[in-house]
Amino acid sequence: MRVTNLLPLALGLAPTAVSAAGRLGFALGDKNPDGSCKATSDYESDFDVLKSHSTLVRIYSASDCDSAKNIIPAAKAKGFQVVLGVWPDTEESFNADTAALKEVVPGNEDVIDAITVGSETLYRGNFTGEQLLEKINQVKAIFPNITIGTADSWNKYADGTADPLVTGGVTYLLGNAFAYWQGVPISNASRTYFDDIAQAMEHIQKIAGDNAKNIRFSTGETGWPTDGGTNYGPAIAGTANAETFFKQGVCGMLDWGVDVFYFEAFDEPWKPASVGNDGQAEDETHWGFYTAERQVKFNATC
């Protein structure tokens, strides 16, 4: 069952354009399974596999592994669009990423869907809304003809933390929403995801007023770990559960007209094991739609 039956919960919260289905994209890592940096040929191989489901990806840092420099030629060759990223958390990373973008953006605007400045920086408390807006405006000044925005946790939009971005004219907002990390069982995960996004959109539209029609809101990250992943309380990892979440939650959000970036395209076995503040494992090695060997894990037909 898809979550289209949840639409009555969100009347009046519809995205700007609901006449068409949302667009599926993938969060894409910049490293190979062994941890080495991807070259253009590696991205081309990624795109050859991904194209059966999507031609849109997002990355997080333009300079890390020379990702912007290497992914743009692959995108051009394979007919993909890319959301590039600036990691603003330190001056060093911000300057490195903007410098990398200055080298690759001119002349390649046709394959650049947008640029995000920051990923969950408000959620981590690295910036206030006003401080993040300043960083976004710096990038806007460099690339006035490219859509510039940010990605953050859905609750930072819902609770007002991101209000300065909305009132400050930022028109590309990505909301990350993981029912899994909220410890929700798969039986209620899609409803939780839909409700999270609806809360974010409701607050954004309330604050934006007439400018709401100009705001492009998408899911920046969502997904579910497959076999080999770790459980998070009642949220149980597994390929069958990942397929259920995709068909109910992701397909339902796309039906509603909201773009969704699935986290993530491929398993990343190079990532180190990590433990959260609550002492539970926070494995991120088995979140791929595909295995590290680029084999699809489940039927993702909506």
C-alpha positions in Angstrom: 0.0 0.0 0.0 1.3 3.4 -0.9 0.9 6.4 1.3 -1.3 8.3 -1.1 -4.1 7.6 1.3 -2.4 10.0 3.7 -3.0 13.0 1.4 -6.0 14.2 3.4 -3.6 14.8 6.3 -1.7 17.3 4.3 -4.4 19.3 2.4 -3.0 22.7 1.6 0.5 21.6 2.0 1.0 20.4 -1.5 4.3 21.3 -3.3 4.3 24.0 -5.8 3.7 21.7 -8.8 1.7 18.6 -8.1 0.5 18.0 -11.7 3.4 15.7 -12.3 5.1 13.0 -10.3 8.1 13.8 -8.3 11.6 13.0 -9.6 13.7 10.2 -8.0 17.3 10.9 -7.4 20.1 9.2 -5.5 22.7 10.4 -3.0 26.0 9.3 -4.4 29.3 8.7 -2.6 32.6 9.9 -4.0 34.6 6.7 -3.1 34.9 3.2 -4.5 34.1 0.2 -2.3 37.8 0.0 -1.3 37.8 3.7 -0.2 39.7 5.0 -3.1 38.5 8.2 -4.8 36.2 7.8 -7.8 37.5 8.8 -11.2 35.3 9.9 -14.1 35.2 6.4 -15.4 33.9 5.2 -12.1 31.1 7.7 -12.1 30.3 6.7 -15.7 30.0 3.1 -14.5 27.7 4.3 -11.7 25.5 6.1 -14.2 25.3 3.2 -16.6 23.6 1.3 -13.7 21.5 4.1 -12.2 20.0 5.3 -15.5 17.4 2.5 -15.4 15.9 4.2 -12.3 17.1 7.8 -12.4 19.3 10.4 -14.1 19.7 12.7 -11.1 22.3 12.4 -8.3 23.5 14.6 -5.5 27.0 14.8 -3.9 28.1 16.6 -0.7 31.4 18.2 -1.4 32.9 19.6 -4.6 36.5 19.3 -3.6 36.6 16.0 -1.7 38.1 13.4 -4.0 37.9 16.1 -6.8 34.3 14.9 -7.0 32.9 17.9 -9.0 35.8 17.8 -11.4 35.3 14.1 -12.0 31.6 13.8 -12.0 30.7 16.6 -14.4 32.3 15.0 -17.5 30.6 11.7 -16.6 27.2 13.5 -16.2 27.7 15.1 -19.6 28.6 11.8 -21.2 25.7 9.8 -19.7 22.9 12.4 -19.7 22.7 13.0 -16.0 22.1 16.0 -13.8 24.0 16.6 -10.6 23.3 18.6 -7.4 26.7 19.7 -6.3 27.7 20.4 -2.7 29.6 22.9 -0.6 30.6 21.7 2.9 30.6 25.0 4.8 31.4 23.6 8.3 34.9 25.0 8.3 36.4 27.9 6.4 38.9 25.4 4.9 36.2 23.2 3.5 34.0 26.1 2.3 36.9 27.7 0.5 38.1 24.5 -1.1 34.6 23.6 -2.3 33.9 27.1 -3.7 37.2 27.1 -5.5 36.5 23.7 -7.0 33.1 24.9 -8.2 34.6 28.0 -9.8 36.7 25.6 -12.0 33.9 23.3 -13.1 30.6 25.3 -13.1 31.3 27.7 -16.0 30.2 26.1 -19.2 28.6 23.1 -17.5 25.5 24.7 -16.2 23.4 22.3 -18.3 24.2 19.4 -16.1 24.1 21.2 -12.8 20.6 21.0 -11.3 21.5 23.0 -8.1 24.2 23.5 -5.5 23.6 22.8 -1.8 25.5 24.6 0.9 25.6 22.4 3.9 24.1 19.1 4.9 22.4 19.0 8.3 24.5 21.9 9.6 21.5 23.2 11.5 20.7 19.8 12.9 24.3 19.5 14.2 24.2 23.0 15.5 27.2 24.1 13.4 25.4 27.2 12.3 22.4 29.3 13.2 19.9 30.0 10.4 21.3 33.5 10.0 24.9 32.1 9.7 23.9 29.5 7.2 22.0 32.1 5.1 25.2 34.1 5.0 27.1 31.2 3.6 24.4 30.5 1.0 24.4 34.1 -0.1 28.2 34.0 -0.6 27.8 31.1 -3.0 24.8 32.8 -4.7 27.0 35.8 -5.4 29.6 33.6 -7.1 27.0 31.6 -9.1 24.0 33.9 -9.7 22.6 31.8 -12.5 22.6 28.5 -10.5 19.9 27.5 -8.0 21.5 27.5 -4.5 20.0 26.0 -1.4 20.7 23.6 1.5 19.8 20.2 2.9 18.8 19.7 6.6 16.8 17.5 8.8 13.0 17.9 8.4 12.5 19.0 12.0 14.8 22.0 11.6 12.3 23.3 9.0 9.3 22.4 11.1 10.6 23.9 14.4 11.6 27.3 12.9 15.4 26.9 13.0 15.5 27.3 9.2 13.1 30.3 9.1 15.9 32.8 8.3 16.5 30.8 5.1 12.9 30.8 4.1 12.4 34.5 4.8 15.9 35.3 3.4 14.9 34.1 -0.1 16.4 30.6 -0.3 14.3 28.8 -2.8 15.8 25.3 -2.8 15.3 23.4 0.4 16.0 19.7 0.9 14.5 18.0 4.0 16.1 14.7 5.2 13.7 12.3 6.9 14.6 8.9 8.2 11.8 7.0 10.0 14.4 4.4 10.7 16.6 6.7 12.8 13.4 7.7 14.7 13.2 4.0 15.7 9.9 3.4 13.9 8.9 -0.1 13.0 8.5 -0.7 9.3 4.7 -1.1 9.7 4.5 2.7 10.5 7.6 4.0 8.8 6.0 5.3 5.6 3.3 7.2 7.6 6.0 8.7 9.8 8.1 9.8 6.8 5.1 11.3 5.1 4.1 13.2 8.3 7.6 14.5 8.8 7.8 16.0 5.3 4.2 17.4 5.7 5.2 19.1 8.9 8.2 20.7 7.3 6.3 21.8 4.2 3.5 23.2 6.3 5.8 25.4 8.3 7.8 26.5 5.3 4.6 27.6 3.4 3.3 29.4 6.5 6.5 31.4 6.9 7.1 31.9 3.1 3.6 33.4 2.4 3.3 34.4 -1.2 6.9 33.4 -1.9 5.9 29.7 -1.2 5.2 29.2 -4.9 8.8 29.9 -5.7 10.2 27.4 -3.2 11.3 24.0 -4.4 11.2 21.5 -1.6 12.5 18.0 -1.9 13.4 15.1 0.3 17.2 15.3 0.5 17.7 11.9 2.1 15.5 9.0 3.0 16.0 5.2 3.0 16.2 2.0 5.0 19.2 -0.3 5.6 19.1 -3.7 3.9 20.5 -7.1 4.9 23.8 -6.7 6.7 22.8 -3.4 8.3 22.2 -2.9 12.0 18.8 -2.5 13.8 17.8 0.6 15.6 15.4 -0.3 18.3 12.1 -1.4 16.7 13.5 -0.3 13.3 14.7 -3.6 11.8 17.3 -3.6 9.0 16.6 -5.9 6.1 16.1 -6.0 2.3 12.5 -6.9 2.6 11.9 -3.9 4.9 13.9 -1.6 2.6 11.7 -2.7 -0.3 8.5 -2.1 1.7 9.7 1.4 2.7 10.6 2.2 -0.9 7.3 1.1 -2.3 5.1 2.7 0.3 7.1 5.7 1.4 9.3 6.8 -1.5 6.7 5.9 -4.2 4.0 7.6 -2.2 6.1 10.8 -1.9 6.9 10.7 -5.6 3.1 10.3 -6.3 2.5 13.4 -4.2 4.8 15.4 -6.6 7.8 15.7 -4.3 11.3 14.9 -5.5 13.1 12.3 -3.5 16.8 11.6 -3.1 17.2 8.1 -1.9 20.0 7.4 0.5 21.9 6.0 -1.1 22.9 4.7 -4.5 25.4 2.0 -3.6 26.6 0.3 -0.5 29.8 1.9 0.9 31.7 -0.9 2.8 34.7 1.4 3.3 32.8 3.4 5.9 34.0 2.8 9.5 31.7 1.3 12.1 30.1 4.0 14.2 28.1 4.2 17.4 25.5 6.8 18.2 25.2 8.9 21.4 22.8 6.3 22.7 25.3 3.5 22.4 23.6 1.8 19.5 25.3 0.9 16.3 24.8 3.4 13.4 26.0 1.4 10.5 26.0 3.1 7.1 27.6 0.4 5.0 24.4 -1.3 3.8 22.1 1.6 2.9 22.5 1.2 -0.9 19.8 0.7 -3.4 22.5 -1.3 -5.1 25.3 -3.4 -3.7 28.8 -2.2 -3.8 29.2 -4.4 -6.9 26.3 -2.4 -8.5 23.7 -5.1 -8.3 20.1 -4.0 -7.6 18.8 -5.3 -4.3 15.0 -5.3 -4.7 12.2 -4.5 -7.1 11.7 -0.7 -7.0 8.8 -0.4 -9.4 6.3 2.2 -8.1 
